[in-house]
Amino acid sequence: MQILSLGVAEDPLFVYSSLKKQLGEIESLKALSIEQRQSGKITFYGIFLSDEEIKKNLDLHTYERIRYFIAAAICNVIIEYTRERLIDKLIEENYYFLDRIEREKILCESKKRVSEIIESNGFSNVKYEIIKKILEFLDSNFEFNFEGFLTFRLKDYLKVIKDVIEDVASKYFFEREYIQFVNLLKYFVSLQNTKIDLIHILPDEKAYILYDREFKEIRDEFFEMLSKNLKLNLAKEDVLLSRLISLSPQQIIFHEHGYTDFSRDILDLLSLIFEDRICFCRECDIKISNPLPKSED
């Protein structure tokens, strides 16, 4: 007796091998067999219950139990297909403009993230909902279109997968732009002639104050004039980068102690741009409270 016919268009061998593996792992489903037939571009896999099993006074409860196990097996096939095939397909379709190495980076991270979701404790609820939808579909349908069911009946599940890929891609693009930005700044630094041998950086609430070797404040009168006349609304990190690139010092000492309420990201950025030219001081005799010259408002 045939229980259902599973139609697959795009990757029939993967679906067949995965389904056969899933059914083979359930002892009570040993009486099931899978037969293949081709109809145009669609491969159909018929799932049959043996006549011997039917003769064992197959009742409604046993039949429903078999249908549930088949639905659970199909659910697991859908999940494996998502992890091993669908992510590849979605990335190829949506990020075709990237080169192979870039797509591979997004693919690996997306598969990792999706696997973490699948293996999490809360995913059992998602599986239950998929199995429930499969059983509801089988109540009124004999033929089960694999791709059609996944596309039209599991939209919420697909959205989770697509959101993961989109988030991974967005972070990759941000990191790529950040690296390009850093490399551009490093290039500017390499073009500049060194104007000073040593700069101390002491952060305070309003700015990053620059001092020379003798701890005399390094002023930028031209920039201060522009800021006042044009009312430039620049972040103090942007001002610091601009000044350091312009001065291109041989050595930079960033004093982290004293006033510490500043963006820690600036430390990573400075390390990337100036590399071995910069070091970070966490404790020394120099204190913000010392009577050092201060920048004017």
Backbone as numpy.savetxt, mean C-alpha at the origin, in Angstrom:
# Nx Ny Nz CAx CAy CAz Cx Cy Cz
-25.50 -37.29 -10.30 -26.35 -36.09 -10.30 -25.47 -34.84 -10.30
-25.77 -33.92 -11.22 -24.99 -32.68 -11.29 -25.59 -31.66 -10.34
-24.71 -31.07 -9.50 -25.16 -30.09 -8.52 -25.09 -28.69 -9.08
-24.01 -28.39 -9.79 -23.92 -27.07 -10.44 -22.90 -27.13 -11.56
-22.94 -26.07 -12.40 -21.98 -25.93 -13.49 -21.26 -24.59 -13.31
-19.97 -24.66 -13.18 -19.15 -23.48 -12.90 -18.48 -23.01 -14.19
-18.85 -21.83 -14.67 -18.28 -21.30 -15.90 -17.16 -20.32 -15.63
-16.01 -20.51 -16.31 -14.84 -19.65 -16.11 -14.32 -19.21 -17.47
-14.08 -17.91 -17.63 -13.64 -17.39 -18.92 -12.15 -17.08 -18.97
-11.62 -16.47 -17.93 -10.29 -15.88 -18.04 -9.14 -16.78 -17.56
-9.34 -17.53 -16.52 -8.23 -18.34 -15.99 -8.77 -19.69 -15.51
-9.29 -20.49 -16.45 -9.97 -21.74 -16.05 -9.06 -22.75 -15.35
-7.80 -22.86 -15.78 -6.91 -23.85 -15.17 -6.64 -23.54 -13.71
-6.46 -22.25 -13.41 -6.22 -21.86 -12.02 -7.45 -22.16 -11.17
-8.63 -21.80 -11.67 -9.86 -22.03 -10.92 -10.10 -23.53 -10.74
-9.85 -24.31 -11.80 -10.06 -25.76 -11.71 -9.14 -26.40 -10.67
-7.84 -26.07 -10.75 -6.88 -26.69 -9.82 -7.16 -26.28 -8.39
-7.56 -25.02 -8.20 -7.86 -24.55 -6.86 -9.14 -25.19 -6.33
-10.16 -25.30 -7.19 -11.42 -25.93 -6.77 -11.22 -27.40 -6.44
-10.46 -28.09 -7.27 -10.20 -29.51 -7.03 -9.46 -29.71 -5.72
-8.52 -28.82 -5.43 -7.77 -28.89 -4.18 -8.71 -28.66 -2.99
-9.58 -27.65 -3.11 -10.50 -27.32 -2.01 -11.46 -28.48 -1.75
-12.02 -29.05 -2.80 -12.97 -30.16 -2.63 -12.27 -31.41 -2.10
-11.03 -31.61 -2.53 -10.29 -32.79 -2.11 -9.91 -32.77 -0.64
-9.87 -31.57 -0.03 -9.48 -31.46 1.37 -10.63 -31.74 2.34
-11.86 -31.87 1.80 -13.02 -32.14 2.65 -13.42 -33.60 2.48
-13.27 -34.37 3.52 -13.48 -35.82 3.46 -14.90 -36.17 3.01
-15.86 -35.40 3.48 -17.26 -35.73 3.15 -17.62 -35.43 1.70
-16.70 -34.79 0.97 -16.96 -34.46 -0.43 -16.19 -35.38 -1.39
-15.71 -36.50 -0.90 -14.96 -37.42 -1.75 -15.86 -38.00 -2.84
-17.16 -37.98 -2.62 -18.08 -38.54 -3.61 -18.34 -37.56 -4.75
-17.76 -36.37 -4.70 -17.95 -35.40 -5.76 -16.88 -35.56 -6.84
-17.27 -35.27 -8.07 -16.31 -35.29 -9.18 -16.52 -34.04 -10.03
-15.49 -33.69 -10.80 -15.56 -32.50 -11.64 -15.35 -32.93 -13.09
-16.27 -32.53 -13.97 -16.15 -32.83 -15.40 -16.11 -31.52 -16.18
-15.28 -31.51 -17.21 -15.06 -30.28 -17.98 -15.73 -30.35 -19.34
-16.27 -29.21 -19.77 -16.75 -29.07 -21.15 -16.48 -27.63 -21.60
-16.33 -27.46 -22.90 -16.00 -26.15 -23.45 -17.18 -25.62 -24.25
-17.49 -24.33 -24.06 -18.53 -23.67 -24.84 -17.99 -22.32 -25.28
-17.45 -22.24 -26.49 -16.83 -21.02 -26.97 -15.59 -20.71 -26.15
-15.53 -19.52 -25.59 -14.37 -19.10 -24.80 -14.54 -19.43 -23.31
-15.69 -20.00 -22.96 -15.96 -20.30 -21.55 -15.78 -21.79 -21.28
-15.03 -22.09 -20.23 -14.85 -23.47 -19.78 -15.81 -23.72 -18.62
-16.61 -24.78 -18.74 -17.56 -25.13 -17.69 -17.06 -26.36 -16.94
-17.12 -26.27 -15.63 -16.76 -27.39 -14.78 -18.01 -27.85 -14.05
-18.49 -29.02 -14.43 -19.67 -29.58 -13.78 -19.27 -30.33 -12.52
-19.95 -30.05 -11.42 -19.69 -30.74 -10.15 -20.80 -31.77 -9.96
-20.40 -33.04 -9.90 -21.35 -34.15 -9.84 -21.23 -34.89 -8.52
-22.40 -35.36 -8.04 -22.44 -36.25 -6.87 -22.65 -37.66 -7.39
-21.83 -38.60 -6.94 -21.86 -39.96 -7.46 -23.19 -40.65 -7.18
-23.57 -41.57 -8.07 -24.82 -42.34 -7.89 -24.78 -43.15 -6.60
-23.61 -43.64 -6.23 -23.50 -44.43 -5.00 -23.87 -43.60 -3.78
-23.47 -42.34 -3.78 -23.78 -41.47 -2.66 -25.28 -41.18 -2.61
-25.88 -41.04 -3.79 -27.32 -40.78 -3.86 -28.11 -41.98 -3.32
-27.61 -43.18 -3.61 -28.30 -44.40 -3.17 -28.27 -44.59 -1.66
-27.38 -43.82 -0.98 -27.27 -43.97 0.48 -28.36 -43.15 1.18
-29.57 -43.21 0.59 -30.71 -42.49 1.17 -30.35 -41.03 1.45
-29.89 -40.34 0.39 -29.50 -38.94 0.51 -30.72 -38.10 0.90
-30.68 -37.51 2.08 -31.81 -36.69 2.52 -31.50 -35.21 2.30
-32.50 -34.35 2.59 -32.37 -32.92 2.35 -31.26 -32.32 3.21
-31.17 -32.75 4.46 -30.15 -32.21 5.36 -28.74 -32.49 4.81
-28.51 -33.72 4.35 -27.20 -34.08 3.81 -26.90 -33.30 2.53
-27.92 -33.15 1.68 -27.74 -32.42 0.43 -27.38 -30.95 0.70
-28.09 -30.32 1.64 -27.80 -28.93 1.98 -26.41 -28.80 2.57
-26.00 -29.80 3.32 -24.65 -29.79 3.90 -23.59 -29.85 2.79
-23.86 -30.68 1.78 -22.94 -30.78 0.64 -22.89 -29.44 -0.11
-24.05 -28.80 -0.32 -24.09 -27.51 -0.99 -23.30 -26.46 -0.21
-23.40 -26.51 1.10 -22.65 -25.55 1.92 -21.15 -25.76 1.74
-20.71 -27.00 1.77 -19.28 -27.29 1.61 -18.79 -26.85 0.22
-19.64 -27.04 -0.80 -19.27 -26.61 -2.15 -19.16 -25.08 -2.20
-20.13 -24.40 -1.57 -20.09 -22.93 -1.53 -18.85 -22.44 -0.79
-18.49 -23.11 0.30 -17.28 -22.73 1.05 -16.04 -22.94 0.20
-16.03 -24.05 -0.59 -14.89 -24.33 -1.47 -14.78 -23.25 -2.54
-15.92 -22.85 -3.14 -15.91 -21.79 -4.15 -15.45 -20.47 -3.54
-15.89 -20.21 -2.30 -15.45 -18.99 -1.59 -13.93 -18.97 -1.47
-13.34 -20.08 -1.08 -11.88 -20.16 -0.94 -11.19 -19.99 -2.29
-11.81 -20.51 -3.35 -11.25 -20.33 -4.70 -11.27 -18.84 -5.06
-12.36 -18.16 -4.75 -12.47 -16.73 -5.03 -11.37 -15.96 -4.30
-11.15 -16.31 -3.05 -10.13 -15.62 -2.25 -8.73 -15.87 -2.82
-8.45 -17.12 -3.17 -7.14 -17.43 -3.76 -6.97 -16.76 -5.11
-8.06 -16.74 -5.90 -8.01 -16.07 -7.20 -7.73 -14.58 -7.02
-8.35 -13.99 -6.01 -8.11 -12.57 -5.72 -6.65 -12.32 -5.43
-6.09 -13.16 -4.57 -4.72 -12.94 -4.12 -3.70 -13.25 -5.21
-3.95 -14.29 -6.00 -2.94 -14.76 -6.95 -3.13 -14.24 -8.38
-4.35 -13.83 -8.74 -4.59 -13.44 -10.13 -5.22 -12.06 -10.27
-6.25 -11.79 -9.47 -7.02 -10.56 -9.67 -6.20 -9.31 -9.40
-5.36 -9.33 -8.37 -4.52 -8.16 -8.07 -3.62 -7.84 -9.26
-3.02 -8.87 -9.85 -2.19 -8.68 -11.04 -2.99 -8.00 -12.15
-4.19 -8.52 -12.36 -5.04 -8.02 -13.45 -5.40 -6.55 -13.22
-5.81 -6.20 -12.01 -6.22 -4.83 -11.71 -5.05 -3.86 -11.86
-3.86 -4.27 -11.45 -2.68 -3.40 -11.57 -2.30 -3.22 -13.04
-2.37 -4.31 -13.82 -2.06 -4.21 -15.25 -3.04 -3.27 -15.95
-4.31 -3.33 -15.56 -5.34 -2.50 -16.20 -5.24 -1.03 -15.81
-4.96 -0.77 -14.54 -5.03 0.60 -14.03 -3.69 1.33 -13.98
-2.58 0.58 -14.03 -1.27 1.21 -13.94 -0.36 0.75 -15.08
-0.97 0.59 -16.25 -0.26 0.16 -17.46 0.84 1.15 -17.85
0.70 2.42 -17.44 1.65 3.47 -17.82 2.96 3.38 -17.04
2.99 2.57 -16.00 4.22 2.38 -15.24 5.07 1.29 -15.90
6.36 1.33 -15.64 7.20 0.26 -16.19 7.05 -1.00 -15.32
7.64 -2.08 -15.80 7.45 -3.38 -15.16 7.93 -3.39 -13.71
9.07 -2.75 -13.44 9.62 -2.74 -12.09 8.71 -1.98 -11.14
8.16 -0.86 -11.60 7.25 -0.07 -10.75 5.97 -0.84 -10.46
5.41 -1.48 -11.49 4.20 -2.29 -11.28 4.47 -3.44 -10.32
5.65 -4.02 -10.43 6.01 -5.14 -9.56 6.08 -4.70 -8.10
6.57 -3.49 -7.85 6.63 -2.98 -6.48 5.24 -2.81 -5.90
4.33 -2.24 -6.70 2.96 -2.06 -6.25 2.29 -3.42 -6.05
2.57 -4.35 -6.95 1.99 -5.70 -6.88 2.41 -6.42 -5.60
3.70 -6.41 -5.31 4.21 -7.13 -4.13 3.62 -6.57 -2.84
3.59 -5.24 -2.74 3.05 -4.63 -1.51 1.55 -4.85 -1.41
0.83 -4.80 -2.55 -0.61 -5.03 -2.53 -0.93 -6.45 -2.10
-0.19 -7.43 -2.63 -0.41 -8.82 -2.25 -0.12 -9.03 -0.77
0.90 -8.39 -0.28 1.24 -8.48 1.14 0.10 -7.94 2.00
-0.41 -6.77 1.62 -1.49 -6.14 2.39 -2.77 -6.97 2.33
-3.12 -7.46 1.14 -4.32 -8.27 0.98 -4.19 -9.57 1.77
-3.02 -10.17 1.74 -2.79 -11.41 2.51 -2.98 -11.17 4.00
-2.51 -10.02 4.47 -2.68 -9.68 5.89 -4.16 -9.55 6.24
-4.95 -8.98 5.32 -6.39 -8.85 5.55 -7.04 -10.24 5.57
-6.68 -11.07 4.60 -7.26 -12.41 4.49 -6.94 -13.27 5.71
-5.74 -13.11 6.23 -5.31 -13.94 7.35 -5.69 -13.36 8.71
-6.33 -12.19 8.72 -6.72 -11.58 9.99 -7.96 -12.28 10.56
-8.16 -12.14 11.86 -9.28 -12.81 12.53 -10.63 -12.30 12.03
-10.70 -11.01 11.74 -11.97 -10.44 11.31 -12.43 -10.86 9.94
-11.54 -11.48 9.15 -11.90 -11.85 7.78 -12.91 -13.00 7.74
-13.06 -13.73 8.84 -14.03 -14.84 8.86 -15.43 -14.33 8.58
-15.74 -13.10 9.01 -17.05 -12.51 8.73 -17.23 -12.24 7.24
-16.15 -11.84 6.58 -16.21 -11.60 5.14 -16.46 -12.92 4.40
-15.76 -13.97 4.82 -15.96 -15.29 4.20 -17.39 -15.77 4.38
-17.93 -15.54 5.55 -19.31 -15.96 5.81 -20.26 -15.26 4.85
-20.06 -13.96 4.63 -20.92 -13.21 3.73 -20.78 -13.70 2.29
-19.57 -14.06 1.88 -19.37 -14.58 0.52 -20.08 -15.92 0.36
-19.91 -16.81 1.33 -20.58 -18.12 1.28 -22.09 -17.95 1.23
-22.60 -17.03 2.03 -24.04 -16.76 2.07 -24.53 -16.30 0.70
-23.79 -15.41 0.04 -24.18 -14.92 -1.29 -24.13 -16.04 -2.32
-23.13 -16.91 -2.21 -23.04 -18.05 -3.14 -24.24 -18.96 -2.99
-24.61 -19.29 -1.75 -25.77 -20.16 -1.50 -27.06 -19.52 -2.00
-27.20 -18.21 -1.78 -28.39 -17.50 -2.26 -28.46 -17.55 -3.78
-27.31 -17.43 -4.43 -27.26 -17.49 -5.89 -27.64 -18.88 -6.39
-27.13 -19.90 -5.71 -27.38 -21.28 -6.14 -28.82 -21.70 -5.90
-29.53 -20.99 -5.03 -30.94 -21.32 -4.80 -31.78 -21.15 -6.05
-31.37 -20.23 -6.93 -32.17 -19.95 -8.13 -31.37 -20.06 -9.42
-30.12 -20.51 -9.33 -29.28 -20.62 -10.53 -28.52 -21.93 -10.52
-28.52 -22.59 -11.67 -27.77 -23.84 -11.81 -26.35 -23.55 -12.31
-26.25 -22.59 -13.23 -24.93 -22.23 -13.77 -24.36 -21.06 -12.98
-23.10 -21.21 -12.58 -22.41 -20.22 -11.75 -21.29 -19.62 -12.58
-21.47 -18.34 -13.00 -20.44 -17.66 -13.78 -19.44 -17.03 -12.82
-18.23 -17.54 -12.84 -17.22 -17.16 -11.85 -16.92 -15.66 -11.89
-16.52 -15.15 -13.07 -16.17 -13.72 -13.18 -17.37 -12.82 -12.96
-18.54 -13.24 -13.48 -19.74 -12.43 -13.31 -20.15 -12.31 -11.85
-20.07 -13.42 -11.12 -20.42 -13.39 -9.70 -19.47 -12.49 -8.93
-18.19 -12.60 -9.23 -17.19 -11.79 -8.54 -17.39 -10.31 -8.82
-17.72 -9.97 -10.07 -17.86 -8.57 -10.47 -19.14 -7.92 -9.96
-20.26 -8.66 -10.03 -21.56 -8.04 -9.76 -22.16 -8.40 -8.40
-21.74 -9.51 -7.82 -22.32 -9.92 -6.54 -21.41 -9.64 -5.35
-20.14 -9.37 -5.61 -19.18 -9.15 -4.52 -18.52 -7.77 -4.64
-19.34 -6.75 -4.90 -18.82 -5.40 -5.11 -18.13 -4.86 -3.86
-18.70 -5.13 -2.69 -18.09 -4.64 -1.44 -16.73 -5.29 -1.21
-16.66 -6.59 -1.50 -15.39 -7.31 -1.34 -14.35 -6.77 -2.32
-14.76 -6.56 -3.56 -13.84 -6.03 -4.58 -13.38 -4.63 -4.22
-14.26 -3.85 -3.62 -13.89 -2.48 -3.24 -12.76 -2.49 -2.23
-12.80 -3.43 -1.29 -11.72 -3.55 -0.30 -10.39 -3.81 -1.01
-10.40 -4.73 -1.98 -9.18 -5.07 -2.72 -8.70 -3.87 -3.53
-9.62 -3.21 -4.22 -9.25 -2.05 -5.05 -8.73 -0.90 -4.19
-9.34 -0.72 -3.01 -8.87 0.34 -2.10 -7.46 0.08 -1.62
-7.14 -1.19 -1.36 -5.77 -1.54 -0.95 -4.78 -1.19 -2.05
-5.09 -1.60 -3.28 -4.20 -1.32 -4.41 -4.03 0.18 -4.61
-5.14 0.92 -4.52 -5.08 2.37 -4.71 -4.24 3.03 -3.62
-4.39 2.56 -2.39 -3.61 3.12 -1.29 -2.12 2.83 -1.46
-1.80 1.60 -1.86 -0.40 1.23 -2.09 0.19 2.07 -3.22
-0.58 2.22 -4.31 -0.10 3.01 -5.46 0.11 4.47 -5.07
-0.83 5.02 -4.29 -0.72 6.43 -3.87 0.54 6.64 -3.04
0.82 5.72 -2.13 2.02 5.83 -1.30 3.27 5.67 -2.14
3.21 4.79 -3.15 4.37 4.62 -4.03 4.64 5.90 -4.81
3.58 6.51 -5.36 3.75 7.75 -6.12 4.30 8.86 -5.23
3.81 8.91 -3.99 4.30 9.93 -3.06 5.79 9.72 -2.78
6.17 8.47 -2.53 7.58 8.16 -2.24 8.45 8.45 -3.45
7.92 8.13 -4.65 8.69 8.40 -5.87 8.91 9.89 -6.06
7.85 10.69 -5.84 7.98 12.14 -5.96 8.92 12.69 -4.90
8.86 12.11 -3.71 9.74 12.55 -2.63 11.20 12.29 -2.98
11.47 11.11 -3.53 12.84 10.77 -3.92 13.32 11.70 -5.03
12.44 11.97 -5.99 12.79 12.89 -7.08 13.09 14.29 -6.53
12.28 14.71 -5.56 12.46 16.01 -4.92 13.81 16.06 -4.20
14.13 15.00 -3.45 15.39 14.94 -2.72 16.57 14.97 -3.69
16.48 14.19 -4.76 17.57 14.15 -5.74 17.77 15.51 -6.41
16.66 16.21 -6.64 16.77 17.55 -7.24 17.48 18.50 -6.29
17.13 18.44 -5.01 17.79 19.29 -4.02 19.27 18.93 -3.88
19.58 17.64 -3.91 20.98 17.21 -3.83 21.75 17.75 -5.03
21.08 17.76 -6.17 21.73 18.29 -7.38 22.02 19.78 -7.22
21.05 20.52 -6.69 21.26 21.96 -6.44 22.43 22.18 -5.49
22.50 21.36 -4.44 23.59 21.49 -3.47 24.94 21.26 -4.14
24.98 20.26 -5.05 26.25 19.96 -5.73 26.71 21.09 -6.64
25.75 21.91 -7.11 26.10 23.02 -8.00 26.60 24.24 -7.24
26.25 24.33 -5.96 26.59 25.52 -5.18 28.04 25.49 -4.70
28.65 26.64 -4.73 29.97 26.78 -4.12 29.79 26.96 -2.62
30.64 26.31 -1.86 30.55 26.41 -0.40 30.85 27.84 0.05
29.91 28.43 0.79 30.07 29.81 1.23 30.47 29.90 2.71
30.40 28.78 3.41 30.72 28.78 4.83 31.14 27.37 5.24
32.07 27.28 6.18 32.57 25.96 6.53 31.66 25.21 7.50
31.08 25.92 8.48 30.28 25.25 9.51 29.04 26.07 9.85
27.91 25.37 9.96 26.67 26.00 10.39 26.06 25.20 11.54
25.69 25.92 12.61 24.91 25.34 13.69 23.45 25.69 13.45
22.57 24.72 13.61 21.13 24.97 13.49 20.50 24.78 14.87
19.84 25.83 15.35 19.11 25.74 16.61 17.65 26.08 16.34
16.75 25.11 16.49 15.33 25.40 16.25 14.72 26.17 17.42
13.79 27.06 17.10 12.96 27.64 18.14 11.52 27.64 17.63
10.65 28.32 18.35 9.23 28.24 18.03 8.90 28.82 16.66
9.62 29.85 16.25 9.28 30.54 15.01 10.15 30.17 13.82
11.36 29.71 14.08 12.28 29.50 12.96 13.40 28.55 13.35
14.17 28.17 12.33 15.44 27.46 12.55 16.53 28.51 12.42
17.19 28.81 13.54 18.17 29.90 13.54 19.54 29.32 13.20
20.25 29.99 12.30 21.56 29.53 11.83 22.67 30.36 12.48
23.71 29.66 12.94 24.87 30.31 13.54 26.13 29.78 12.87
27.16 30.64 12.84 28.43 30.20 12.27 29.28 29.56 13.36
30.53 29.31 13.03 31.43 28.61 13.95 31.59 29.37 15.27
31.58 30.70 15.23 31.73 31.51 16.43 30.39 31.80 17.11
29.35 31.14 16.65 28.00 31.33 17.17 27.49 32.76 17.00
27.82 33.30 15.84 27.21 34.55 15.41 26.08 34.18 14.45
24.93 34.79 14.68 23.77 34.43 13.85 24.01 34.81 12.40
23.69 33.92 11.52 23.80 34.16 10.08 22.47 34.71 9.60
22.48 35.98 9.20 21.26 36.63 8.75 21.17 36.60 7.23
19.95 36.59 6.75 19.70 36.65 5.31 18.81 37.88 5.07
19.44 39.01 4.94 18.71 40.27 4.85 17.84 40.34 3.59
18.34 39.75 2.48 17.57 39.79 1.24 16.27 39.00 1.38
16.38 37.80 1.98 15.19 36.98 2.16 14.22 37.64 3.15
14.78 38.23 4.23 13.92 38.90 5.21 13.18 40.07 4.59
13.85 40.77 3.69 13.21 41.90 3.01 12.07 41.40 2.12
12.33 40.32 1.37 11.28 39.76 0.51 10.10 39.28 1.33
10.36 38.61 2.44 9.29 38.08 3.28 8.39 39.19 3.81
9.01 40.32 4.22 8.24 41.42 4.77 7.44 42.15 3.70
8.09 42.40 2.55 7.43 43.19 1.50 6.38 42.38 0.73
6.67 41.10 0.49 5.76 40.26 -0.28 4.85 39.42 0.61
5.10 39.49 1.93 4.32 38.71 2.90 4.26 37.23 2.53
5.43 36.67 2.29 5.52 35.26 1.92 5.10 34.39 3.10
4.23 33.42 2.84 3.76 32.51 3.88 4.45 31.16 3.72
5.74 31.13 4.03 6.54 29.92 3.85 6.72 29.20 5.19
6.66 27.88 5.14 6.92 27.10 6.34 8.38 27.28 6.73
8.65 27.21 8.03 10.03 27.43 8.47 10.96 26.34 7.95
10.43 25.14 7.68 11.26 24.08 7.09 11.68 24.45 5.67
10.77 25.06 4.91 11.10 25.50 3.55 12.18 26.59 3.57
12.05 27.49 4.51 13.05 28.55 4.65 14.41 27.97 4.99
14.43 27.02 5.91 15.69 26.38 6.31 16.35 25.70 5.12
15.59 24.92 4.36 16.15 24.23 3.20 16.72 25.23 2.20
15.96 26.27 1.92 16.40 27.27 0.94 17.72 27.90 1.37
17.82 28.24 2.65 19.03 28.89 3.13 20.23 27.95 3.13
20.01 26.71 3.53 21.12 25.74 3.57 21.63 25.43 2.17
20.70 25.28 1.23 21.13 25.00 -0.16 21.90 26.19 -0.72
21.46 27.39 -0.40 22.14 28.59 -0.88 23.55 28.71 -0.28
23.67 28.41 1.01 24.97 28.54 1.68 25.87 27.34 1.41
25.26 26.17 1.21 25.99 24.93 0.93 27.20 24.75 1.85
27.00 24.66 3.16 28.12 24.56 4.10 28.84 23.22 4.00
30.10 23.23 4.40 30.86 21.98 4.43 30.36 21.04 5.53
29.96 21.64 6.65 29.48 20.83 7.77 28.28 21.52 8.42
27.30 20.68 8.83 26.11 21.18 9.50 25.93 20.42 10.81
25.68 21.15 11.88 25.35 20.52 13.16 23.95 20.97 13.55
23.05 20.01 13.61 21.66 20.30 13.97 21.50 19.95 15.45
21.19 20.96 16.27 21.04 20.75 17.72 19.59 20.39 18.03
19.37 19.11 18.36 18.00 18.63 18.63 17.52 18.97 20.03
18.42 19.25 20.94 18.04 19.52 22.32 17.51 20.94 22.46
17.12 21.32 23.65 16.53 22.64 23.83 15.10 22.62 23.37
14.78 23.43 22.37 13.42 23.43 21.82 13.27 22.20 20.91
12.34 21.31 21.26 12.22 20.04 20.53 10.89 19.89 19.81
10.03 20.90 19.89 8.71 20.79 19.26 8.78 21.22 17.81
9.50 20.43 17.01 9.59 20.71 15.58 9.33 19.42 14.82
9.07 19.51 13.53 8.79 18.34 12.71 10.03 17.46 12.60
9.90 16.22 13.02 11.05 15.31 12.96 11.38 14.90 11.52
10.43 15.10 10.62 10.68 14.73 9.22 11.83 15.54 8.63
12.03 16.74 9.13 13.09 17.58 8.59 14.46 16.95 8.80
14.60 16.18 9.87 15.88 15.53 10.14 16.20 14.48 9.07
15.19 13.69 8.71 15.39 12.69 7.65 15.69 13.36 6.32
14.97 14.44 6.03 15.18 15.13 4.76 16.58 15.73 4.67
17.04 16.35 5.73 18.39 16.93 5.75 19.44 15.85 5.62
19.21 14.70 6.25 20.16 13.58 6.15 20.29 13.09 4.72
19.15 13.02 4.01 19.16 12.55 2.63 19.85 13.54 1.71
19.62 14.82 1.94 20.17 15.84 1.04 21.67 16.07 1.29
22.04 16.23 2.56 23.43 16.61 2.87 24.30 15.43 3.28
23.70 14.28 3.50 24.41 13.03 3.76 25.49 13.19 4.83
26.76 12.98 4.49 27.82 12.99 5.51 28.23 14.41 5.94
27.61 15.41 5.36 27.92 16.78 5.78 27.21 17.16 7.08
26.18 16.42 7.45 25.36 16.82 8.59 25.46 15.81 9.73
25.45 16.32 10.94 25.37 15.46 12.12 24.36 16.08 13.08
23.87 15.28 14.01 22.81 15.71 14.90 23.28 15.64 16.34
23.18 16.78 17.00 23.65 16.90 18.39 22.43 16.78 19.33
22.51 15.84 20.25 21.41 15.64 21.20 21.72 16.18 22.59
22.98 16.54 22.82 23.34 17.10 24.12 24.69 17.80 24.02
24.71 19.06 24.42 25.97 19.80 24.46 25.79 21.02 25.36
26.83 21.89 25.45 26.77 23.06 26.33 25.94 24.19 25.74
25.64 24.09 24.47 24.86 25.14 23.84 23.40 24.95 24.20
22.80 25.97 24.77 21.40 25.91 25.16 20.64 27.05 24.48
19.38 26.77 24.17 18.55 27.82 23.58 18.42 29.01 24.52
18.44 28.72 25.82 18.26 29.79 26.80 19.48 30.67 26.95
20.64 30.28 26.35 21.85 31.10 26.41 21.59 32.45 25.78
22.29 33.47 26.20 22.06 34.80 25.62 22.69 34.94 24.26
22.21 34.13 23.30 22.71 34.20 21.94 21.85 35.20 21.15
22.39 35.76 20.07 21.59 36.70 19.29 20.36 36.01 18.74
19.22 36.70 18.72 17.96 36.16 18.24 17.52 36.85 16.96
16.76 36.07 16.15 16.22 36.68 14.94 15.15 37.68 15.30
15.05 38.78 14.53 14.00 39.74 14.75 12.72 39.26 14.12
11.60 39.62 14.70 10.30 39.24 14.15 10.10 39.89 12.78
